[in-house]
């Protein structure tokens, strides 16, 4: 089994690297505000540059303005940008906290129905009506975890 990138994926990774060489993130002005979470300023111009290439919505369906590329392409983009869970290779203090998405208009009734379906599915599978402080993970019955799983304790 070959776990390597396809030729198209390798070409896309090189396209992103070439973009970053020609447009270093640190060369963009930090013109955004801190989102209030201590994240620091960000660059709307850098986000626009990514968006102008279609990279912010590349995995979206075509009917919503996307390119219907596989999720692997988004992962390649994030890897090349150096973005990972709570870390990145962007300059110190640079955090992407805003994005501009553009999509064609849709039928409002159909969009509202789809949103209702999605909310109903989420309500059926997650404790959306409970106070969770943003977490919807459930502890095993009789156990509480306020830290690493190895420190779970019986309640």
C-alpha positions as CSV (number, residue, x, y, z in Angstrom):
1,X,0.0,0.0,0.0
2,X,1.4,3.4,-1.0
3,X,0.7,6.2,1.6
4,X,2.6,8.8,-0.4
5,X,1.0,11.8,-2.1
6,X,-0.3,11.5,-5.6
7,X,1.3,13.5,-8.4
8,X,-1.5,16.1,-8.2
9,X,-1.2,16.4,-4.4
10,X,2.6,16.9,-4.7
11,X,2.1,19.5,-7.4
12,X,-0.4,21.4,-5.2
13,X,2.0,21.3,-2.2
14,X,4.7,22.8,-4.4
15,X,2.2,25.4,-5.7
16,X,1.5,26.4,-2.0
17,X,5.3,26.5,-1.3
18,X,5.9,28.7,-4.3
19,X,3.1,31.1,-3.2
20,X,4.7,31.3,0.3
21,X,8.1,32.0,-1.2
22,X,6.6,34.8,-3.3
23,X,4.3,36.0,-0.6
24,X,5.9,35.5,2.9
25,X,3.2,35.8,5.6
26,X,5.3,38.2,7.5
27,X,5.3,40.6,4.5
28,X,1.5,41.2,5.0
29,X,0.3,44.0,7.3
30,X,-1.3,43.0,10.6
31,X,-4.5,45.0,10.2
32,X,-7.0,42.9,12.1
33,X,-7.9,43.3,15.7
34,X,-7.3,40.8,18.5
35,X,-10.4,38.7,18.7
36,X,-10.4,39.1,22.5
37,X,-8.8,35.8,23.2
38,X,-5.3,37.0,23.3
39,X,-4.7,35.8,19.8
40,X,-3.0,39.0,18.6
41,X,-3.5,40.8,15.3
42,X,-4.0,39.1,12.0
43,X,-3.7,40.0,8.3
44,X,-6.8,40.4,6.2
45,X,-4.6,40.9,3.2
46,X,-3.0,37.5,3.7
47,X,-6.4,35.9,4.0
48,X,-7.5,37.7,0.8
49,X,-4.5,36.3,-1.0
50,X,-5.3,32.8,0.0
51,X,-9.0,33.3,-0.9
52,X,-8.1,34.8,-4.3
53,X,-6.5,31.5,-5.2
54,X,-9.7,29.6,-4.1
55,X,-7.9,27.9,-1.3
56,X,-10.3,28.9,1.5
57,X,-13.2,27.1,-0.1
58,X,-11.5,24.6,-2.3
59,X,-13.3,21.6,-0.6
60,X,-16.7,23.1,-0.8
61,X,-19.3,21.8,-3.3
62,X,-19.2,23.7,-6.6
63,X,-22.8,24.9,-6.1
64,X,-21.5,26.9,-3.1
65,X,-18.5,28.3,-5.0
66,X,-16.0,25.6,-4.1
67,X,-13.8,23.4,-6.3
68,X,-14.9,20.1,-4.8
69,X,-11.3,19.1,-4.1
70,X,-10.7,16.2,-1.7
71,X,-10.1,17.1,2.0
72,X,-6.5,15.9,1.5
73,X,-5.9,19.1,-0.4
74,X,-7.0,21.2,2.5
75,X,-4.8,19.2,4.8
76,X,-1.9,19.8,2.5
77,X,-2.6,23.5,2.5
78,X,-2.7,23.6,6.3
79,X,0.5,21.6,6.5
80,X,2.3,23.9,4.1
81,X,1.1,26.9,6.0
82,X,2.5,25.3,9.1
83,X,-0.9,25.2,10.8
84,X,-1.7,22.6,13.4
85,X,-3.6,22.3,16.6
86,X,-2.5,25.2,18.7
87,X,0.6,25.9,16.6
88,X,1.8,27.3,13.3
89,X,4.9,28.6,11.6
90,X,3.3,31.9,11.0
91,X,5.2,34.8,12.5
92,X,4.9,35.3,16.3
93,X,1.5,36.8,17.1
94,X,0.0,36.2,13.7
95,X,-3.2,34.2,14.0
96,X,-5.9,33.7,11.4
97,X,-9.1,34.6,13.2
98,X,-11.2,35.8,10.3
99,X,-12.0,34.7,6.8
100,X,-14.1,36.1,4.0
101,X,-16.3,33.5,2.3
102,X,-18.2,34.2,-0.9
103,X,-20.8,31.9,-2.4
104,X,-23.6,32.2,-4.9
105,X,-27.0,32.9,-3.6
106,X,-29.3,30.0,-3.0
107,X,-32.9,29.4,-2.5
108,X,-33.7,30.8,1.0
109,X,-36.4,28.2,1.7
110,X,-34.1,25.3,0.7
111,X,-31.2,26.7,2.7
112,X,-33.4,27.2,5.8
113,X,-34.7,23.6,5.5
114,X,-31.2,22.2,5.2
115,X,-30.1,24.2,8.3
116,X,-33.0,22.9,10.2
117,X,-32.1,19.3,9.3
118,X,-28.5,19.9,10.4
119,X,-29.6,21.3,13.7
120,X,-31.9,18.4,14.3
121,X,-29.1,15.9,13.6
122,X,-26.8,17.7,16.0
123,X,-29.5,17.9,18.7
124,X,-30.0,14.2,18.3
125,X,-26.4,13.3,18.7
126,X,-24.9,15.9,21.0
127,X,-26.1,17.4,24.4
128,X,-26.8,20.8,22.8
129,X,-29.3,21.8,25.5
130,X,-26.9,21.0,28.4
131,X,-24.4,23.5,29.8
132,X,-21.1,22.1,28.5
133,X,-18.8,25.1,28.4
134,X,-18.3,24.3,24.7
135,X,-17.5,20.6,25.2
136,X,-19.9,17.9,24.1
137,X,-17.7,15.0,25.1
138,X,-19.4,12.6,27.5
139,X,-17.5,11.0,30.3
140,X,-18.1,7.2,30.8
141,X,-20.9,6.6,33.3
142,X,-19.7,7.0,36.8
143,X,-16.5,8.8,35.9
144,X,-15.3,12.4,35.7
145,X,-12.3,13.8,33.9
146,X,-11.1,17.3,34.5
147,X,-7.7,16.5,33.0
148,X,-5.9,13.8,31.1
149,X,-7.8,10.6,30.7
150,X,-5.2,8.7,32.8
151,X,-6.3,10.9,35.7
152,X,-10.1,10.1,35.3
153,X,-11.6,9.2,38.6
154,X,-14.8,7.5,39.7
155,X,-17.4,10.0,40.9
